[in-house]
Amino acid sequence: MTRQYIGVRFRPRGQLYTYHNDGDPVAVGDRVKINGRDGWQSLEVATVSDQAPRFETKPILGPAPLDTEKLSGKAADRVVIDDPNDYREVGKEPWRLALDEDGGFD
């Protein structure tokens, strides 16, 4: 399997950070787990290349679990973490995931 070099941003329109992926291929728009300052984070892949940069890169931790994908609407800049009763502040205000009786989003 060919090593991929992927670019991610920790903030919208922020600096591009390059990591490498030795696992299953990822594409632009996929979400991956990155080891950040406060534990792992789910980030969207902005670029993918097979050309090695001139600097050392860190590995991604793998694909992000499905429940960490971005939500729409008011919570668009927040990310769901493993448990619906848990939350992480990604924007300015924390929020909680609300599930209706069918298990969908309110």
Residue pairs with C-beta under 8 A, 6 or more apart in sequence:
1 22
1 23
1 24
1 25
2 50
3 20
3 21
3 22
3 50
3 52
4 20
4 21
4 25
4 26
4 48
4 49
4 50
5 18
5 19
5 20
5 21
5 48
5 49
5 50
5 51
5 52
5 53
5 57
6 18
6 19
6 20
6 21
6 26
6 32
6 45
6 46
6 47
6 48
6 49
6 60
7 16
7 17
7 18
7 45
7 46
7 47
7 48
7 49
8 16
8 17
8 19
8 32
8 34
8 43
8 44
8 45
8 46
9 15
9 16
9 17
9 43
9 44
9 46
10 17
10 36
10 41
10 43
12 77
16 46
16 47
18 53
18 55
18 57
19 32
19 34
19 57
19 58
19 59
19 60
20 57
20 58
20 59
20 60
21 32
21 59
21 60
22 59
23 60
23 62
23 63
24 63
26 32
26 45
26 48
26 60
26 63
27 45
27 48
28 45
28 46
28 47
28 48
29 44
29 45
30 44
30 45
30 63
31 42
31 43
31 44
31 45
31 63
31 64
31 68
31 69
31 70
32 42
32 43
32 45
32 60
32 61
32 62
32 63
32 64
33 40
33 41
33 42
33 60
33 61
33 62
33 63
33 64
33 68
34 40
34 41
34 42
34 43
34 60
34 61
35 58
35 61
40 61
41 79
42 64
42 65
42 68
42 69
42 79
43 64
44 70
65 82
67 80
67 81
67 82
67 84
68 79
68 80
68 81
68 82
69 79
69 80
70 76
70 77
70 79
71 78
71 80
71 97
71 105
74 95
75 95
77 90
77 91
78 87
78 88
78 89
78 90
78 91
78 94
78 95
79 88
79 90
80 87
80 97
81 87
81 88
84 96
84 97
84 99
85 96
87 94
87 95
87 96
87 97
88 94
97 105
98 105
98 106
99 105
99 106
100 106
